[in-house]
Amino acid sequence: MSVSPALPSVSSVAPPTQAELLDFVRRTAADAELIDSLPLDPEGRTWVRLEGPGGSEAWLIGWPPGTGTGWHDHAESVGAFITAAGELKENSLAARLPADGWKTLELSDDVDRERRLPAGKGRSFGQHHVHEVLNESTEAHAISVHAYYPPLPQIRRYSRTAQILRLEHVERPEDWQ
């Protein structure tokens, strides 16, 4: 009788999909006690890191009136976010940008997209999704829930003048955690 050596175990847990991340942020945004627990600062954004599904990175973020992220992407991560309170606006580019090797790009005239995301509305997105998120209210805070997989390896920050997009700098996790 021969005995086969034990095979190494292979994880059968698949990484979370964009749909699963969106489901997570929806369920989290519906937790009124959690949303109400976020400390809000009238001067700047506040955030609390959350445990996301399947090893994803998640955040609860407070947005004072008139604040925003500026243009950025989440590199190789897919993600989802939803507005839990107030209203956010997302400006995004309907174009896949090169991952590396550029500093300045001229965008075509048809790439701009705008979404209004009142409380309860959200979206998911794929890798290299370039966007900015804004609270355009002059009076009310907004609160949102975000999730990313894999956990953010970097965030690339851009400036934009008309149709010119310029890579300004790259942030790593140690810059925001």
Residue frames relative to the residue before (quaternion, step in Angstrom):
aa qw qx qy qz dx dy dz
M 1.0000 0.0000 0.0000 0.0000 0.00 0.00 0.00
S 0.1704 -0.7875 0.5841 0.0984 3.56 -0.83 0.95
V 0.2657 -0.7458 0.5943 0.1414 3.49 -1.15 0.71
S 0.3291 -0.7389 0.5534 0.1984 3.57 -0.81 1.00
P 0.5021 -0.6336 0.4779 0.3436 3.57 -1.00 0.70
A 0.5623 -0.5962 0.4504 0.3542 3.54 -1.14 0.62
L 0.3557 -0.7186 0.5571 0.2161 3.53 -0.96 0.87
P 0.5334 -0.6061 0.4559 0.3746 3.59 -1.02 0.62
S 0.4864 -0.6639 0.4732 0.3142 3.55 -0.99 0.76
V 0.2230 -0.7513 0.6104 0.1149 3.52 -1.06 0.82
S 0.4386 -0.6975 0.4978 0.2707 3.54 -0.79 1.01
S 0.2196 -0.7840 0.5680 0.1203 3.56 -0.80 0.97
V 0.4889 0.6496 -0.4422 0.3787 3.55 1.25 0.18
A 0.2678 -0.7716 0.5592 0.1425 3.55 -0.59 1.15
P 0.5550 -0.5856 0.4502 0.3827 3.60 -1.11 0.54
P 0.5868 -0.5900 0.4039 0.3801 3.60 -1.10 0.55
T 0.4080 -0.6954 0.5419 0.2374 3.55 -1.10 0.78
Q 0.6798 -0.4443 0.3691 0.4519 3.56 -1.30 0.12
A 0.6457 0.5220 -0.3216 0.4552 3.60 0.98 -0.83
E 0.6628 0.4912 -0.3087 0.4733 3.61 0.98 -0.79
L 0.6279 0.5101 -0.3418 0.4783 3.59 1.04 -0.67
L 0.6471 0.5087 -0.3206 0.4688 3.59 0.99 -0.80
D 0.6295 0.5175 -0.3329 0.4744 3.59 1.00 -0.77
F 0.6411 0.5258 -0.3227 0.4564 3.60 0.96 -0.83
V 0.6951 0.4596 -0.3041 0.4616 3.61 0.78 -0.94
R 0.6079 0.5441 -0.3568 0.4551 3.63 1.08 -0.62
R 0.6804 0.4797 -0.2925 0.4705 3.57 0.85 -0.97
T 0.6568 0.5106 -0.3104 0.4600 3.58 0.98 -0.83
A 0.6584 0.5147 -0.3059 0.4561 3.60 0.96 -0.84
A 0.6484 0.5193 -0.3139 0.4598 3.58 1.18 -0.51
D 0.5616 0.5834 -0.3855 0.4423 3.62 1.29 -0.12
A 0.2634 -0.8224 0.4869 0.1310 3.56 0.14 1.35
E 0.6292 0.5401 -0.3416 0.4423 3.60 0.99 -0.76
L 0.6573 0.4938 -0.3058 0.4802 3.59 0.96 -0.85
I 0.6621 0.5086 -0.3130 0.4528 3.60 0.84 -0.95
D 0.6861 0.4863 -0.2775 0.4645 3.58 0.93 -0.89
S 0.6338 0.5613 -0.3311 0.4166 3.61 1.17 -0.46
L 0.5447 0.6322 -0.4082 0.3702 3.61 1.19 -0.33
P 0.3552 -0.7175 0.5471 0.2444 3.61 -0.72 0.98
L 0.1981 -0.7865 0.5775 0.0927 3.57 -0.89 0.96
D 0.1928 -0.7724 0.6012 0.0687 3.53 -0.98 0.97
P 0.4280 -0.7242 0.4673 0.2718 3.63 -0.74 0.93
E 0.6992 0.5002 -0.2665 0.4357 3.61 1.17 -0.44
G 0.8344 0.0164 0.0409 0.5494 3.60 0.95 -0.75
R 0.6537 -0.5081 0.3797 0.4126 3.52 -1.30 0.27
T 0.1703 -0.7413 0.6396 0.1116 3.53 -1.23 0.62
W 0.0159 -0.8103 0.5858 -0.0071 3.56 -1.15 0.54
V 0.1345 -0.7344 0.6607 0.0771 3.47 -1.36 0.54
R 0.3726 -0.7167 0.5417 0.2325 3.56 -0.91 0.91
L 0.1647 -0.7807 0.6002 0.0564 3.54 -1.05 0.90
E 0.4891 -0.6096 0.5190 0.3461 3.56 -1.28 0.26
G 0.1904 -0.7944 0.5699 0.0883 3.55 -0.62 1.13
P 0.6468 -0.5354 0.3687 0.3987 3.59 -1.23 0.22
G 0.8741 0.1394 -0.0817 0.4581 3.55 -1.19 0.62
G 0.7096 -0.4579 0.2627 0.4667 3.57 1.06 0.72
S 0.4329 0.6938 -0.4717 0.3298 3.58 1.21 0.28
E 0.4377 -0.6507 0.5556 0.2762 3.52 -1.34 0.35
A 0.0069 -0.8120 0.5830 -0.0257 3.60 -0.85 0.91
W 0.1142 -0.7947 0.5959 0.0162 3.53 -1.18 0.71
L 0.2225 -0.6872 0.6744 0.1527 3.51 -1.28 0.67
I 0.0423 -0.8375 0.5429 -0.0458 3.60 -0.55 1.17
G 0.2117 -0.7521 0.6145 0.1095 3.55 -1.05 0.91
W 0.1625 -0.7990 0.5784 0.0257 3.55 -0.90 1.04
P 0.2835 -0.7429 0.5753 0.1915 3.64 -0.47 1.07
P 0.6664 -0.4808 0.3643 0.4383 3.59 -1.21 0.33
G 0.8412 0.2349 -0.1743 0.4547 3.53 -1.07 0.82
T 0.5834 0.5913 -0.3846 0.4027 3.63 1.17 0.21
G 0.0048 0.7953 -0.6061 0.0111 3.53 -1.29 0.40
T 0.5972 -0.6067 0.4132 0.3235 3.52 -1.32 0.18
G 0.3611 -0.6516 0.5583 0.3651 3.56 1.01 -0.77
W 0.6384 -0.5278 0.3924 0.3999 3.57 -1.27 0.30
H 0.1801 0.7732 -0.5868 0.1597 3.58 -0.90 0.98
D 0.1539 -0.7389 0.6283 0.1888 3.55 -1.34 -0.04
H 0.4469 -0.6911 0.5129 0.2439 3.54 -1.34 0.20
A 0.5330 -0.6717 0.3760 0.3512 3.55 1.19 0.70
E 0.8449 -0.1807 0.1407 0.4834 3.60 -0.85 -0.97
S 0.5336 0.6359 -0.4118 0.3759 3.61 1.21 0.01
V 0.2895 -0.6703 0.6453 0.2246 3.52 -1.28 0.55
G 0.0378 -0.8403 0.5407 -0.0033 3.58 -1.08 0.44
A 0.1475 -0.7407 0.6443 0.1208 3.48 -1.45 -0.05
F 0.0423 0.7781 -0.6267 -0.0102 3.53 -1.22 0.51
I 0.1182 -0.7742 0.6205 0.0400 3.51 -1.28 0.53
T 0.4104 -0.6674 0.5560 0.2774 3.54 -1.14 0.61
A 0.2361 -0.7855 0.5612 0.1111 3.58 -0.77 1.07
A 0.7848 -0.0001 0.0196 0.6195 3.60 1.14 -0.62
G 0.7675 0.2977 -0.2439 0.5126 3.56 -1.05 0.73
E 0.4171 -0.6681 0.5327 0.3097 3.56 -1.16 -0.66
L 0.1305 -0.7649 0.6265 0.0730 3.53 -1.08 0.82
K 0.2427 -0.7208 0.6272 0.1678 3.52 -1.31 0.41
E 0.1288 -0.7684 0.6221 0.0776 3.55 -1.02 0.84
N 0.1225 -0.7192 0.6800 0.0731 3.52 -0.99 0.99
S 0.0440 0.8115 -0.5800 0.0556 3.58 -0.82 0.94
L 0.4173 -0.6753 0.5509 0.2574 3.51 -1.37 0.23
A 0.2671 -0.7506 0.5859 0.1481 3.56 -0.82 1.01
A 0.5639 0.5398 -0.4105 0.4714 3.54 0.67 1.16
R 0.3477 -0.7040 0.5733 0.2342 3.55 -1.05 0.72
L 0.2481 -0.7814 0.5605 0.1170 3.53 -0.71 1.12
P 0.5858 -0.5413 0.4397 0.4129 3.59 -1.14 0.42
A 0.5275 -0.6597 0.4348 0.3123 3.59 -0.96 0.83
D 0.8145 0.0045 0.0574 0.5773 3.59 0.91 -0.86
G 0.7260 0.5065 -0.3044 0.3517 3.50 -1.37 0.01
W 0.7186 0.3694 -0.2695 0.5239 3.60 1.14 0.40
K 0.2388 -0.7552 0.5921 0.1484 3.55 -1.25 0.46
T 0.7988 0.1097 -0.0310 0.5907 3.59 1.10 -0.69
L 0.0297 -0.7853 0.6184 -0.0035 3.55 -0.99 0.92
E 0.2841 -0.7032 0.6164 0.2118 3.54 -1.17 0.60
L 0.2781 -0.7878 0.5359 0.1221 3.55 -0.65 1.18
S 0.4732 -0.6399 0.5100 0.3262 3.57 -1.10 0.60
D 0.6488 -0.5759 0.3511 0.3524 3.57 -1.22 0.47
D 0.7283 0.4672 -0.2423 0.4388 3.60 1.13 -0.46
V 0.5071 0.6964 -0.3992 0.3140 3.63 1.18 0.27
D 0.5924 0.6156 -0.3716 0.3634 3.62 1.15 -0.38
R 0.0379 -0.7673 0.6401 -0.0079 3.53 -1.06 0.94
E 0.1054 -0.7813 0.6135 0.0454 3.56 -1.11 0.73
R 0.0250 -0.7827 0.6219 -0.0042 3.56 -1.00 0.90
R 0.2437 -0.7104 0.6412 0.1576 3.53 -1.09 0.81
L 0.0764 -0.8117 0.5790 -0.0101 3.55 -0.79 1.07
P 0.1004 -0.7911 0.6024 0.0354 3.59 -0.02 1.27
A 0.7398 -0.3895 0.2830 0.4700 3.59 -1.27 0.19
G 0.7861 0.2941 -0.2516 0.4819 3.53 -0.93 1.01
K 0.6780 0.4495 -0.2947 0.5014 3.60 1.23 -0.19
G 0.0914 0.7934 -0.5950 0.0898 3.53 -1.02 0.84
R 0.2028 -0.7685 0.5935 0.1267 3.52 -1.32 -0.17
S 0.2962 -0.6991 0.6090 0.2293 3.49 -1.33 0.28
F 0.0969 -0.7947 0.5977 0.0429 3.56 -1.26 0.34
G 0.4852 -0.6814 0.4858 0.2533 3.51 -1.28 0.54
Q 0.7618 -0.3530 0.2901 0.4592 3.51 -1.37 -0.18
H 0.8499 0.1851 -0.1460 0.4712 3.54 -1.26 0.62
H 0.3228 0.7452 -0.5134 0.2773 3.60 1.13 0.62
V 0.1715 -0.7974 0.5745 0.0691 3.58 -0.53 1.20
H 0.2017 0.7820 -0.5647 0.1700 3.55 -0.75 1.08
E 0.1820 -0.7025 0.6564 0.2063 3.48 -1.44 -0.08
V 0.1981 -0.7625 0.6082 0.0970 3.54 -1.11 0.77
L 0.0625 -0.8263 0.5583 -0.0408 3.56 -0.85 1.06
N 0.2107 -0.6826 0.6747 0.1859 3.52 -1.29 0.55
E 0.1511 -0.8389 0.5200 0.0553 3.57 -0.16 1.27
S 0.4345 0.6931 -0.4713 0.3295 3.60 1.23 -0.02
T 0.3369 -0.7252 0.5599 0.2168 3.56 -1.12 0.63
E 0.7701 0.3714 -0.1753 0.4881 3.59 1.26 -0.23
A 0.8063 0.3211 -0.1350 0.4781 3.59 0.93 -0.83
H 0.4740 -0.6204 0.5493 0.2978 3.53 -1.19 0.71
A 0.1749 -0.7082 0.6624 0.1707 3.52 -1.36 0.30
I 0.1497 -0.7564 0.6296 0.0951 3.56 -1.23 0.51
S 0.0200 -0.8055 0.5920 -0.0197 3.56 -0.97 0.88
V 0.2724 -0.7133 0.6209 0.1771 3.52 -1.38 0.35
H 0.0798 -0.8011 0.5930 -0.0155 3.58 -0.90 1.04
A 0.0060 -0.7787 0.6272 0.0167 3.58 -1.17 0.60
Y 0.0779 -0.8012 0.5931 -0.0136 3.57 -1.03 0.89
Y 0.0445 0.7681 -0.6387 0.0097 3.55 -1.15 0.69
P 0.4695 -0.2787 -0.8253 0.1442 1.48 -1.63 1.89
P 0.6949 -0.4212 0.3331 0.4783 3.59 -1.25 0.25
L 0.6477 -0.6007 0.3114 0.3503 3.52 -0.92 1.02
P 0.2594 -0.7701 0.5625 0.1526 3.59 -0.61 1.12
Q 0.7696 -0.1267 0.1013 0.6176 3.54 1.20 -0.61
I 0.2023 -0.7064 0.6540 0.1798 3.51 -1.40 0.21
R 0.2096 -0.7635 0.5993 0.1186 3.53 -0.83 1.01
R 0.2195 -0.7846 0.5739 0.0825 3.57 -0.82 1.10
Y 0.1328 -0.8027 0.5811 0.0189 3.53 -0.97 0.99
S 0.2220 -0.6848 0.6583 0.2202 3.52 -1.36 0.28
R 0.1334 -0.7944 0.5893 0.0630 3.52 -1.16 0.58
T 0.0062 0.7481 -0.6630 0.0260 3.53 -0.99 0.98
A 0.8046 -0.1174 0.0096 0.5821 3.55 -0.44 1.29
Q 0.8012 -0.2612 0.1969 0.5010 3.62 -0.69 -1.04
I 0.5551 0.5848 -0.4028 0.4331 3.60 1.22 0.36
L 0.1091 -0.7733 0.6244 0.0172 3.54 -0.74 1.17
R 0.0642 -0.8080 0.5855 -0.0127 3.56 -0.77 1.09
L 0.3846 -0.6895 0.5684 0.2316 3.57 -0.93 0.98
E 0.1949 -0.8185 0.5348 0.0784 3.59 -0.61 1.15
H 0.7695 -0.2453 0.1583 0.5680 3.59 0.89 -0.87
V 0.3625 -0.7075 0.5713 0.2041 3.52 -1.35 0.34
E 0.1972 -0.7673 0.6019 0.1005 3.56 -0.88 1.01
R 0.2396 -0.7394 0.6146 0.1346 3.53 -1.18 0.69
P 0.7201 -0.4639 0.2795 0.4339 3.62 -1.15 0.40
E 0.6411 0.5334 -0.3494 0.4270 3.61 0.94 -0.72
D 0.6004 0.5781 -0.3552 0.4232 3.62 1.23 -0.34
W 0.8091 0.2610 -0.1360 0.5087 3.62 1.08 -0.51
Q 0.6459 0.5374 -0.3488 0.4152 3.64 1.14 -0.08
